[in-house]
Amino acid sequence: MSLSHGSTLMLEQEVAELKQELAAVFDCLVGSGILRASQVAASIHKHRFRGHLQRWPCAYSKTLTDLAADPGILHPILCYAGIPAIGQVGACAQALKHNTQVSQRYAVSPARFYVFGGSTGEAGSTPEGSAFCFDVEESHWQTLPPMPTARDVLAAAACGGRVYAIGGKNGGRASAAVECYDPQDLCWYHCPPMSVARGGLGAAADNNTVFAVGGSDGRRALNVVERYDCRTNVWLRAPSLLTPRRGVAVSYNGGCLYALGGTDGNQVLSSVEQLIMPPGGPVEDEADQTMASWTELPPMLRPRRAASAACVGGRIFVIGGTNEMGLQGRCLESGEVYEPERSAWEPLPPMLVARRGLAVLCVGDLIYVFGGSDGERCTQMVEVFDSVGGAWSAQPPLPQRCENFGAVATQTMEMLGLSMGPKARSLLRQDDPQAPWPVPSPGSLEGSYASSAQGVSRWG
């Protein structure tokens, strides 16, 4: 009995060691880029499934492709795992690979830009509560119900199908107010306020979390970072910035949050900080220290405050702003782009109009620049930069002159096998009339992506 027990222990130990060695081999192959983690997981799944079929033979009337065409299957995947998970669905079976590639092409169809709050920049003017929506495809502006709380130098983000107006300045005082607009209900809702009132902050969103970064309480620049869980409606503190920043530009890209430029109250900054999210996104417990601290990245080519940033194709674009302190500082028409793979900045062609207190939003390869001020007066001008072609062009102007406002973009996700409008279905048929996938019934699903920082400061 003891010999048998000892042999069992030895076998268990050898199996455990083999598993460790195999895991180490996979880590090396994935780390060196020879294999992708999704390929390894898919291959393991296929072998295990084949083994189960050999042990328990059975026949199926439905294929995996049939299941993926059922909205009841893809809907939870899209809602709770997001667009990146669709690529993993495609790795499950060769039959789904082409389908999901087509899905991803039409998952980034442009939808709408939202602009709210800010100020006209005229003498004696007060913060605005106005709100507008721009339909990119129709190139048309629509007036929305105004924000409950008028304010400027606020930030904005999109999360969970809603757009959020965060902080700002109202009546000369910093505000902790947070309100969200629901495009489906066509109305505004009050949300729990931040723990620290501030204007001139930046914001970005990742899945179900909104980050509010830096800003000013009216006396000094802050290094405070808070995160809001859209599911639980709770604000928690996140790691503080290395440098206090107001008029900061913020962007989110590939699991990393970026804080760019701004001013610490003494000088305009060119420095850049990065916060890497833990696997699976931000932790739910405020006391959990698994979220890393901010780290410094190569500085921008020139100092900037009251600029704005957006992520396009994994690159961070920072545009406009001013490199001087004070209200009458010279505005910038220049922009620059950060390449994370090379850890390097490159200059961009100049805008048609120099400005600060602007908003930068993107759709596909196009970067839209809205409003702002040249230091003397606000502008309604909207420009778009083709990040592939490298050229600027003018677009329909804002409904009114505005600076220091909140702006955010949402996208309609038309997923194959989930929901697809008539126009997208006709495009698919033109693309491949012999396409083997089923064309689902009409419908729509609203989603959103993280916005760039739109909060900028005029204090100091």
PyMOL commands that set and color helices and strands:
alter all, ss='L'
color gray80, all
select helices_A, chain A and resi 2-31+37-55+64-68+71-81+84-90+94-107+422-431
alter helices_A, ss='H'
color red, helices_A
select strands_A, chain A and resi 109-116+131-135+140-144+155-159+162-166+169-170+173-174+178-182+187-191+202-206+209-213+225-229+234-237+249-253+256-260+272-276+295-297+308-312+315-319+335-339+344-348+359-363+366-370+382-386+392-395+406-412+446-448
alter strands_A, ss='S'
color yellow, strands_A
deselect
rebuild
show_as cartoon
